[in-house]
Amino acid sequence: MNYSTDNTRIIDRQKVPAPYELVNKHPINDDISKLVYGTRQEISQILHDKDDRLLVVVGPCSIHDPESAIEYGKKLIEQNIKFKEELLIVMRVYFEKPRTTVGWKGLINDPDLNESFKIGKGVEMARKLLIDLAKLNLPAGTEFLDPISPQYITDIISWGAIG
């Protein structure tokens, strides 16, 4: 008799692209690389008391609509320019909601907000949004929750929190 014991509760499988596939599909250019590298250096200087500015990571709890995030980012750029002598403003761009026990789990896990959990689509949307923000010359910060998702976006992140 043949008994099925593997993945007995799995209903469906969806392919998630490997990180290198998305990095190659949506590469960053030299300007973005320079922004990320430069902002990381500035943040280091601030955290080590070698720069008197205040580091401010500001933005929504989590991103659910890339268009709204771009609109918010454009407004944040104005403040970054206005207060550049006193502040280094980094946009908070969180894609996952680890402390939410009920409800939506974030853009990476559920990009369509319908519990379809199209993670491949979510990581691609996240990468594209970060590139679009960087093209506006706006540094981004996010929260890293696991060792997998950073591989898709870490080259575009200037500041990271570990959640």
Backbone as a printed PyTorch tensor [residue, N CA C, xyz], in Angstrom:
tensor([[[  0.8400,  -1.1740,   0.0000],
         [  0.0000,   0.0000,   0.0000],
         [  0.8930,   1.2480,   0.0000]],

        [[  0.5020,   2.2740,  -0.7270],
         [  1.2580,   3.5140,  -0.8440],
         [  0.5480,   4.6130,  -0.0580]],

        [[  1.2100,   5.1410,   0.9700],
         [  0.6250,   6.1790,   1.8030],
         [  1.3090,   7.5110,   1.5120]],

        [[  0.5300,   8.5290,   1.2240],
         [  1.0670,   9.8670,   0.9750],
         [  1.3030,  10.5610,   2.3170]],

        [[  2.5410,  10.9200,   2.5730],
         [  2.8760,  11.5730,   3.8450],
         [  3.5470,  12.9330,   3.6640]],

        [[  3.8560,  13.3020,   2.4350],
         [  4.5840,  14.5440,   2.1780],
         [  3.6220,  15.6440,   1.7330]],

        [[  3.6780,  16.7960,   2.3890],
         [  2.8730,  17.9680,   2.0140],
         [  1.3840,  17.6440,   1.9170]],

        [[  0.8680,  16.9560,   2.8830],
         [ -0.5280,  16.5200,   2.8290],
         [ -1.5220,  17.6740,   2.9730]],

        [[ -1.0770,  18.8140,   3.4590],
         [ -1.9760,  19.9530,   3.6280],
         [ -1.6790,  21.0920,   2.6430]],

        [[ -0.8260,  20.8310,   1.6800],
         [ -0.4880,  21.8350,   0.6770],
         [ -1.5120,  21.7710,  -0.4460]],

        [[ -2.1660,  22.8820,  -0.7000],
         [ -3.1890,  22.9440,  -1.7420],
         [ -2.5930,  23.4190,  -3.0640]],

        [[ -1.6560,  24.3770,  -2.9830],
         [ -1.1200,  24.9990,  -4.1950],
         [  0.3110,  25.4410,  -3.9390]],

        [[  1.0580,  25.5740,  -5.0060],
         [  2.4250,  26.0880,  -4.9410],
         [  2.5750,  27.1840,  -5.9750]],

        [[  3.3180,  28.2280,  -5.5920],
         [  3.5990,  29.3250,  -6.5120],
         [  5.0970,  29.5410,  -6.5470]],

        [[  5.6320,  29.7230,  -7.7310],
         [  7.0660,  29.9430,  -7.8820],
         [  7.4270,  31.3430,  -7.3880]],

        [[  8.4590,  31.4120,  -6.5870],
         [  9.0250,  32.6850,  -6.1440],
         [ 10.3770,  32.8100,  -6.8300]],

        [[ 10.6080,  33.9140,  -7.5470],
         [ 11.8900,  34.0430,  -8.2490],
         [ 13.0570,  34.0930,  -7.2700]],

        [[ 14.1830,  33.5890,  -7.7100],
         [ 15.4040,  33.6830,  -6.9050],
         [ 15.8260,  35.1510,  -6.8310]],

        [[ 16.4700,  35.5540,  -5.7420],
         [ 16.8990,  36.9540,  -5.6280],
         [ 17.7040,  37.4460,  -6.8290]],

        [[ 18.6460,  36.6270,  -7.3150],
         [ 19.4750,  37.0860,  -8.4340],
         [ 18.6380,  37.3420,  -9.6860]],

        [[ 17.5170,  36.6230,  -9.8350],
         [ 16.6530,  36.8540, -10.9980],
         [ 16.0470,  38.2540, -10.9570]],

        [[ 15.5450,  38.6540,  -9.7920],
         [ 14.9510,  39.9870,  -9.6850],
         [ 16.0000,  41.0850,  -9.7120]],

        [[ 17.1520,  40.8420,  -9.1100],
         [ 18.2320,  41.8380,  -9.1490],
         [ 18.6730,  42.0570, -10.5920]],

        [[ 18.7370,  40.9970, -11.3720],
         [ 19.1040,  41.1270, -12.7860],
         [ 17.9770,  41.7360, -13.6150]],

        [[ 16.7420,  41.4330, -13.2700],
         [ 15.5920,  41.9760, -14.0060],
         [ 15.4100,  43.4650, -13.7300]],

        [[ 15.6900,  43.8710, -12.4870],
         [ 15.5350,  45.2730, -12.0710],
         [ 16.8360,  45.7370, -11.4150]],

        [[ 17.8680,  45.9550, -12.2180],
         [ 19.1660,  46.3520, -11.6560],
         [ 19.1610,  47.8230, -11.2270]],

        [[ 20.0900,  48.1480, -10.3530],
         [ 20.2590,  49.5540,  -9.9880],
         [ 21.3650,  50.1460, -10.8570]],

        [[ 21.2850,  51.4540, -11.0580],
         [ 22.3120,  52.1330, -11.8470],
         [ 23.3440,  52.7730, -10.9170]],

        [[ 24.3280,  53.4240, -11.4970],
         [ 25.3990,  54.0340, -10.7030],
         [ 24.8860,  55.1400,  -9.7870]],

        [[ 23.8880,  55.9020, -10.2390],
         [ 23.3480,  56.9710,  -9.3960],
         [ 22.6990,  56.4060,  -8.1370]],

        [[ 21.9680,  55.3210,  -8.2870],
         [ 21.3240,  54.6960,  -7.1300],
         [ 22.3760,  54.0980,  -6.2030]],

        [[ 23.3420,  53.4330,  -6.7810],
         [ 24.4250,  52.8540,  -5.9860],
         [ 25.1520,  53.9440,  -5.1930]],

        [[ 25.3970,  55.0700,  -5.8390],
         [ 26.0680,  56.1990,  -5.1820],
         [ 25.2040,  56.7570,  -4.0500]],

        [[ 23.8870,  56.8780,  -4.2780],
         [ 22.9720,  57.3620,  -3.2420],
         [ 23.0040,  56.4460,  -2.0270]],

        [[ 22.8620,  55.1490,  -2.2470],
         [ 22.8180,  54.1900,  -1.1370],
         [ 24.1440,  54.1860,  -0.3840]],

        [[ 25.2340,  54.1030,  -1.1170],
         [ 26.5530,  54.0840,  -0.4800],
         [ 26.7830,  55.3760,   0.3070]],

        [[ 26.5010,  56.5010,  -0.3130],
         [ 26.7180,  57.7890,   0.3460],
         [ 25.8590,  57.9630,   1.5810]],

        [[ 24.5920,  57.5630,   1.4830],
         [ 23.7000,  57.6920,   2.6330],
         [ 24.1260,  56.7670,   3.7640]],

        [[ 24.5550,  55.5690,   3.4350],
         [ 25.0660,  54.6670,   4.4810],
         [ 26.2560,  55.2950,   5.2000]],

        [[ 27.1300,  55.9480,   4.4570],
         [ 28.2860,  56.6160,   5.0660],
         [ 27.8320,  57.7600,   5.9700]],

        [[ 26.8660,  58.5570,   5.4950],
         [ 26.3420,  59.6640,   6.3050],
         [ 25.6960,  59.1460,   7.5880]],

        [[ 24.9250,  58.0780,   7.4760],
         [ 24.2780,  57.4910,   8.6540],
         [ 25.3340,  57.0200,   9.6470]],

        [[ 26.3630,  56.3830,   9.1650],
         [ 27.4500,  55.9280,  10.0320],
         [ 28.0900,  57.1080,  10.7590]],

        [[ 28.3150,  58.1890,  10.0400],
         [ 28.9150,  59.3770,  10.6510],
         [ 28.0070,  59.9480,  11.7510]],

        [[ 26.7080,  59.9820,  11.4940],
         [ 25.7580,  60.4870,  12.4920],
         [ 25.7460,  59.5820,  13.7200]],

        [[ 25.6840,  58.2790,  13.5040],
         [ 25.6090,  57.3350,  14.6250],
         [ 26.8880,  57.3000,  15.4580]],

        [[ 28.0040,  57.6950,  14.8530],
         [ 29.2800,  57.7320,  15.5690],
         [ 29.6560,  59.1430,  16.0180]],

        [[ 28.6640,  60.0360,  16.0740],
         [ 28.8480,  61.4180,  16.5440],
         [ 29.8990,  62.1900,  15.7610]],

        [[ 30.0440,  61.8960,  14.4900],
         [ 30.9710,  62.6400,  13.6420],
         [ 30.2190,  63.5820,  12.7060]],

        [[ 28.9100,  63.6120,  12.8300],
         [ 28.0320,  64.4840,  12.0580],
         [ 26.9490,  64.9270,  13.0320]],

        [[ 26.7300,  66.2360,  13.1440],
         [ 25.7980,  66.7720,  14.1360],
         [ 24.3260,  66.6490,  13.7490]],

        [[ 24.0600,  66.2480,  12.5310],
         [ 22.6620,  66.1440,  12.1180],
         [ 21.9560,  65.0130,  12.8670]],

        [[ 20.6540,  65.0850,  12.8360],
         [ 19.8110,  64.0480,  13.4200],
         [ 19.3280,  63.1340,  12.2970]],

        [[ 19.4530,  61.8400,  12.4920],
         [ 18.9280,  60.8690,  11.5370],
         [ 17.4460,  60.6750,  11.8300]],

        [[ 16.6210,  60.8690,  10.8140],
         [ 15.1800,  60.7190,  10.9590],
         [ 14.6940,  59.6960,   9.9340]],

        [[ 14.1710,  58.5870,  10.4260],
         [ 13.5760,  57.5730,   9.5550],
         [ 12.0720,  57.7230,   9.7230]],

        [[ 11.4140,  58.1840,   8.6740],
         [ 10.0100,  58.5680,   8.7930],
         [  9.2120,  58.0410,   7.6050]],

        [[  7.9890,  57.6310,   7.9050],
         [  7.1190,  57.1400,   6.8450],
         [  5.9840,  56.3220,   7.4140]],

        [[  5.1850,  55.7420,   6.5420],
         [  4.0170,  54.9840,   6.9940],
         [  4.4010,  53.6970,   7.7220]],

        [[  3.4410,  53.1560,   8.4520],
         [  3.6510,  51.8920,   9.1650],
         [  4.1150,  50.8190,   8.1990]],

        [[  3.4190,  50.6890,   7.0890],
         [  3.8390,  49.7470,   6.0520],
         [  3.2810,  50.2140,   4.7140]],

        [[  3.9800,  49.8500,   3.6730],
         [  3.5960,  50.2470,   2.3220],
         [  2.5550,  49.2710,   1.7880]],

        [[  1.4520,  49.8040,   1.2940],
         [  0.4630,  48.9430,   0.6400],
         [  0.1500,  49.4090,  -0.7750]],

        [[  0.5170,  50.6520,  -1.0940],
         [  0.2290,  51.2090,  -2.4120],
         [  1.4650,  51.9570,  -2.9100]],

        [[  2.1820,  51.3970,  -3.8790],
         [  3.4010,  52.0530,  -4.3700],
         [  3.1840,  53.4820,  -4.8690]],

        [[  2.0460,  53.7570,  -5.5080],
         [  1.7900,  55.1180,  -5.9950],
         [  1.7070,  56.1070,  -4.8390]],

        [[  1.0200,  55.7370,  -3.7820],
         [  0.9300,  56.6040,  -2.6030],
         [  2.2970,  56.7780,  -1.9560]],

        [[  3.0960,  55.7260,  -1.9730],
         [  4.4450,  55.8070,  -1.4030],
         [  5.3010,  56.7990,  -2.1900]],

        [[  5.1820,  56.7900,  -3.5080],
         [  5.9300,  57.7400,  -4.3420],
         [  5.4590,  59.1610,  -4.0570]],

        [[  4.1570,  59.3450,  -3.9490],
         [  3.6020,  60.6690,  -3.6420],
         [  4.1290,  61.1680,  -2.2900]],

        [[  4.1160,  60.3010,  -1.3020],
         [  4.6440,  60.6450,   0.0200],
         [  6.1350,  60.9620,  -0.0820]],

        [[  6.8550,  60.1390,  -0.8300],
         [  8.2920,  60.3390,  -0.9960],
         [  8.6270,  61.6890,  -1.6010]],

        [[  7.8480,  62.1220,  -2.5680],
         [  8.0820,  63.4320,  -3.1940],
         [  7.9260,  64.5600,  -2.1810]],

        [[  6.9560,  64.4240,  -1.2910],
         [  6.7750,  65.4380,  -0.2450],
         [  7.9260,  65.3900,   0.7570]],

        [[  8.4120,  64.2010,   1.0180],
         [  9.5240,  64.0350,   1.9520],
         [ 10.8160,  64.6350,   1.3960]],

        [[ 10.9990,  64.5500,   0.0960],
         [ 12.1910,  65.1320,  -0.5350],
         [ 12.2540,  66.6300,  -0.2690]],

        [[ 11.1040,  67.2940,  -0.3410],
         [ 11.0570,  68.7360,  -0.0620],
         [ 11.5850,  69.0220,   1.3430]],

        [[ 11.1940,  68.1960,   2.3000],
         [ 11.6490,  68.3870,   3.6820],
         [ 13.1340,  68.0560,   3.8210]],

        [[ 13.5730,  67.0500,   3.1000],
         [ 14.9870,  66.6710,   3.1280],
         [ 15.8510,  67.8320,   2.6470]],

        [[ 15.4020,  68.5020,   1.6090],
         [ 16.1380,  69.6600,   1.0800],
         [ 16.0610,  70.8220,   2.0670]],

        [[ 14.8700,  71.0790,   2.5830],
         [ 14.6470,  72.2060,   3.4950],
         [ 15.4850,  72.0910,   4.7750]],

        [[ 15.6140,  70.8860,   5.3060],
         [ 16.2900,  70.6960,   6.5930],
         [ 17.6230,  69.9610,   6.4730]],

        [[ 18.2500,  70.0160,   5.3050],
         [ 19.4610,  69.2150,   5.0600],
         [ 20.6150,  69.5370,   6.0020]],

        [[ 20.6490,  70.7350,   6.5620],
         [ 21.7290,  71.0980,   7.4890],
         [ 21.5190,  70.5020,   8.8790]],

        [[ 20.2620,  70.2400,   9.2420],
         [ 19.9410,  69.7390,  10.5800],
         [ 19.5840,  68.2560,  10.6150]],

        [[ 19.0350,  67.7490,   9.5010],
         [ 18.4950,  66.3910,   9.4960],
         [ 18.9790,  65.5940,   8.2860]],

        [[ 19.0920,  64.3000,   8.4660],
         [ 19.2090,  63.3750,   7.3440],
         [ 17.9210,  62.5580,   7.3750]],

        [[ 17.0660,  62.7920,   6.3960],
         [ 15.7680,  62.1250,   6.3550],
         [ 15.8450,  60.9090,   5.4400]],

        [[ 15.4500,  59.7750,   5.9940],
         [ 15.3860,  58.5060,   5.2690],
         [ 13.9260,  58.0600,   5.3130]],

        [[ 13.3790,  57.6930,   4.1600],
         [ 11.9810,  57.2600,   4.1430],
         [ 11.8510,  55.8410,   4.6830]],

        [[ 10.9550,  55.6970,   5.6150],
         [ 10.6100,  54.3760,   6.1520],
         [  9.7680,  53.6600,   5.0990]],

        [[ 10.2650,  52.5220,   4.6390],
         [  9.5790,  51.7460,   3.5990],
         [  9.5100,  50.2960,   4.0830]],

        [[  8.5750,  50.0470,   4.9860],
         [  8.4170,  48.7080,   5.5470],
         [  7.4240,  47.9200,   4.6960]],

        [[  7.7940,  46.7010,   4.3630],
         [  6.9890,  45.8760,   3.4700],
         [  6.3050,  44.7040,   4.1580]],

        [[  6.6160,  44.4650,   5.4170],
         [  6.0470,  43.3210,   6.1240],
         [  5.5340,  43.7740,   7.4850]],

        [[  4.5720,  43.0460,   8.0330],
         [  3.9600,  43.4030,   9.3080],
         [  4.1000,  42.2290,  10.2850]],

        [[  5.2600,  42.1050,  10.9100],
         [  5.5180,  40.9290,  11.7440],
         [  4.7170,  40.8790,  13.0380]],

        [[  4.2870,  42.0100,  13.5240],
         [  3.5860,  42.0200,  14.7940],
         [  2.0680,  41.9950,  14.6180]],

        [[  1.6110,  41.8710,  13.3700],
         [  0.1850,  41.7580,  13.0930],
         [ -0.1930,  40.2820,  13.1220]],

        [[ -1.0150,  39.9130,  14.0960],
         [ -1.3910,  38.5040,  14.2140],
         [ -2.6300,  38.1720,  13.3890]],

        [[ -3.4490,  39.1720,  13.1330],
         [ -4.6560,  38.9740,  12.3410],
         [ -4.6780,  40.0300,  11.2480]],

        [[ -5.0000,  39.6300,  10.0440],
         [ -5.1370,  40.6040,   8.9680],
         [ -3.9740,  40.5930,   7.9960]],

        [[ -3.8640,  41.6800,   7.2750],
         [ -2.9060,  41.8100,   6.1810],
         [ -1.4740,  41.7070,   6.6880]],

        [[ -0.6300,  40.9550,   5.9820],
         [  0.7460,  40.6850,   6.4040],
         [  1.7870,  41.5430,   5.6900]],

        [[  1.3540,  42.4520,   4.8330],
         [  2.3020,  43.3510,   4.1920],
         [  2.4310,  43.1190,   2.6960]],

        [[  3.0520,  44.0890,   2.0280],
         [  3.1670,  44.0810,   0.5710],
         [  3.9230,  42.8740,   0.0370]],

        [[  5.0150,  42.5030,   0.6680],
         [  5.7770,  41.3590,   0.1600],
         [  4.9520,  40.0770,   0.2560]],

        [[  4.2880,  39.8710,   1.3610],
         [  3.5390,  38.6260,   1.5630],
         [  2.1880,  38.5810,   0.8590]],

        [[  1.5340,  39.7300,   0.7250],
         [  0.1910,  39.7500,   0.1320],
         [ -0.0090,  41.0380,  -0.6670]],

        [[  0.6590,  41.1540,  -1.8190],
         [  0.6390,  42.4100,  -2.5690],
         [ -0.7370,  42.8160,  -3.0870]],

        [[ -1.6380,  41.8720,  -3.2580],
         [ -2.9670,  42.1930,  -3.7760],
         [ -3.9900,  42.4480,  -2.6680]],

        [[ -3.5530,  42.3920,  -1.4050],
         [ -4.4120,  42.6310,  -0.2490],
         [ -5.6470,  41.7310,  -0.2360]],

        [[ -5.4780,  40.4880,  -0.6720],
         [ -6.6290,  39.5900,  -0.7580],
         [ -6.3230,  38.1780,  -0.2500]],

        [[ -5.2620,  38.0460,   0.5100],
         [ -4.8200,  36.7650,   1.0650],
         [ -4.4360,  35.7450,  -0.0110]],

        [[ -4.0120,  36.2340,  -1.1790],
         [ -3.5480,  35.3280,  -2.2370],
         [ -2.0720,  34.9880,  -2.0590]],

        [[ -1.3610,  35.7730,  -1.2700],
         [  0.0340,  35.5190,  -0.9000],
         [  0.9380,  35.2680,  -2.1060]],

        [[  0.8950,  36.1850,  -3.0480],
         [  1.7490,  36.1200,  -4.2440],
         [  3.0910,  36.7690,  -3.9170]],

        [[  3.9140,  36.0490,  -3.1970],
         [  5.1760,  36.5820,  -2.6820],
         [  6.1130,  36.9960,  -3.8080]],

        [[  6.1350,  36.2550,  -4.8970],
         [  6.9650,  36.6360,  -6.0390],
         [  6.6020,  38.0150,  -6.5550]],

        [[  5.3170,  38.2650,  -6.6670],
         [  4.8460,  39.5890,  -7.0910],
         [  5.2090,  40.6380,  -6.0440]],

        [[  5.0870,  40.2750,  -4.7720],
         [  5.3770,  41.2150,  -3.6930],
         [  6.8290,  41.6520,  -3.6500]],

        [[  7.7610,  40.7090,  -3.7850],
         [  9.1780,  41.1000,  -3.7360],
         [  9.5470,  41.9250,  -4.9640]],

        [[  8.9170,  41.6330,  -6.0960],
         [  9.1930,  42.4360,  -7.2940],
         [  8.6390,  43.8510,  -7.1400]],

        [[  7.4320,  43.9760,  -6.6000],
         [  6.8650,  45.3060,  -6.3640],
         [  7.7270,  46.0960,  -5.3860]],

        [[  8.2060,  45.4340,  -4.3490],
         [  9.0530,  46.0980,  -3.3580],
         [ 10.3320,  46.6110,  -4.0070]],

        [[ 10.9730,  45.7830,  -4.7970],
         [ 12.2230,  46.1840,  -5.4600],
         [ 11.9880,  47.3560,  -6.4100]],

        [[ 10.9320,  47.2720,  -7.1990],
         [ 10.6400,  48.3460,  -8.1480],
         [ 10.3460,  49.6590,  -7.4200]],

        [[  9.6070,  49.5940,  -6.3250],
         [  9.3000,  50.8080,  -5.5650],
         [ 10.5710,  51.4360,  -5.0080]],

        [[ 11.4360,  50.6290,  -4.4320],
         [ 12.6860,  51.1640,  -3.8840],
         [ 13.5390,  51.8120,  -4.9730]],

        [[ 13.5680,  51.2250,  -6.1450],
         [ 14.3120,  51.8190,  -7.2600],
         [ 13.6830,  53.1510,  -7.6500]],

        [[ 12.3580,  53.2000,  -7.7220],
         [ 11.6770,  54.4510,  -8.0720],
         [ 11.9530,  55.5460,  -7.0450]],

        [[ 11.9540,  55.2010,  -5.7690],
         [ 12.2700,  56.1840,  -4.7270],
         [ 13.7160,  56.6460,  -4.8410]],

        [[ 14.6170,  55.7250,  -5.0970],
         [ 16.0350,  56.0770,  -5.2320],
         [ 16.2660,  56.9750,  -6.4480]],

        [[ 15.5120,  56.7610,  -7.5110],
         [ 15.6260,  57.6300,  -8.6900],
         [ 15.2220,  59.0640,  -8.3640]],

        [[ 14.4040,  59.2240,  -7.3250],
         [ 14.0270,  60.5560,  -6.8490],
         [ 15.0760,  61.1260,  -5.9000]],

        [[ 16.1370,  60.3680,  -5.6740],
         [ 17.2250,  60.7440,  -4.7600],
         [ 16.7760,  60.7090,  -3.2960]],

        [[ 15.9140,  59.7660,  -2.9890],
         [ 15.4000,  59.6120,  -1.6330],
         [ 15.8920,  58.2940,  -1.0500]],

        [[ 16.6880,  58.3420,   0.0120],
         [ 17.1490,  57.1000,   0.6430],
         [ 16.0050,  56.4000,   1.3680]],

        [[ 16.1080,  55.0820,   1.4510],
         [ 15.0490,  54.2820,   2.0550],
         [ 15.5910,  53.4290,   3.1890]],

        [[ 14.7270,  53.2130,   4.1770],
         [ 15.0330,  52.3190,   5.2830],
         [ 13.9180,  51.3060,   5.4210]],

        [[ 14.2620,  50.1210,   5.8700],
         [ 13.2470,  49.0810,   6.0480],
         [ 13.6060,  48.1920,   7.2240]],

        [[ 12.7080,  47.2750,   7.5290],
         [ 12.9260,  46.3080,   8.6010],
         [ 13.1680,  44.9420,   7.9740]],

        [[ 14.2200,  44.2880,   8.4160],
         [ 14.5470,  42.9500,   7.9330],
         [ 14.0690,  41.9320,   8.9610]],

        [[ 13.2550,  40.9890,   8.5050],
         [ 12.6410,  40.0260,   9.4170],
         [ 13.1890,  38.6180,   9.2870]],

        [[ 13.8660,  38.3530,   8.1890],
         [ 14.3650,  37.0090,   7.9310],
         [ 15.5790,  37.1190,   7.0200]],

        [[ 16.2890,  36.0440,   6.7800],
         [ 17.4740,  36.1200,   5.9160],
         [ 17.1650,  36.0190,   4.4210]],

        [[ 15.9050,  35.8540,   4.0480],
         [ 15.5430,  35.6710,   2.6420],
         [ 15.2110,  37.0010,   1.9570]],

        [[ 14.2140,  37.7210,   2.4570],
         [ 13.7450,  38.9230,   1.7530],
         [ 14.8160,  39.9990,   1.5720]],

        [[ 15.7710,  40.1690,   2.4820],
         [ 16.8050,  41.1820,   2.2280],
         [ 17.5900,  40.9390,   0.9420]],

        [[ 17.7100,  39.6950,   0.5350],
         [ 18.4770,  39.3850,  -0.6690],
         [ 17.8680,  40.0240,  -1.9160]],

        [[ 16.5910,  40.3500,  -1.8650],
         [ 15.9060,  40.9650,  -2.9980],
         [ 16.0820,  42.4870,  -3.0360]],

        [[ 16.3570,  43.1050,  -1.8860],
         [ 16.2830,  44.5690,  -1.8270],
         [ 17.4490,  45.2590,  -1.1250]],

        [[ 18.3410,  44.5140,  -0.5030],
         [ 19.3390,  45.1440,   0.3610],
         [ 20.2670,  46.1110,  -0.3680]],

        [[ 20.4480,  45.9250,  -1.6700],
         [ 21.3270,  46.8310,  -2.4150],
         [ 20.7070,  48.2080,  -2.6270]],

        [[ 19.4260,  48.3700,  -2.2570],
         [ 18.7420,  49.6530,  -2.4310],
         [ 18.3760,  50.2590,  -1.0770]],

        [[ 18.7650,  49.6260,   0.0010],
         [ 18.4160,  50.0770,   1.3490],
         [ 19.6000,  50.8040,   1.9780]],

        [[ 19.3230,  52.0110,   2.4920],
         [ 20.3720,  52.7990,   3.1440],
         [ 20.4440,  52.5410,   4.6410]],

        [[ 19.3160,  52.1990,   5.2510],
         [ 19.2560,  51.9690,   6.6930],
         [ 18.3400,  50.7770,   6.9410]],

        [[ 18.7350,  49.8950,   7.8200],
         [ 17.9200,  48.7280,   8.1160],
         [ 17.7520,  48.5030,   9.6010]],

        [[ 16.5520,  48.0690,   9.9630],
         [ 16.2650,  47.6340,  11.3280],
         [ 16.0880,  46.1240,  11.2800]],

        [[ 16.4390,  45.4690,  12.3600],
         [ 16.2470,  44.0250,  12.4470],
         [ 15.0400,  43.7770,  13.3380]],

        [[ 14.0200,  43.1560,  12.7670],
         [ 12.7720,  42.9350,  13.4980],
         [ 12.6290,  41.5240,  13.9750]]])
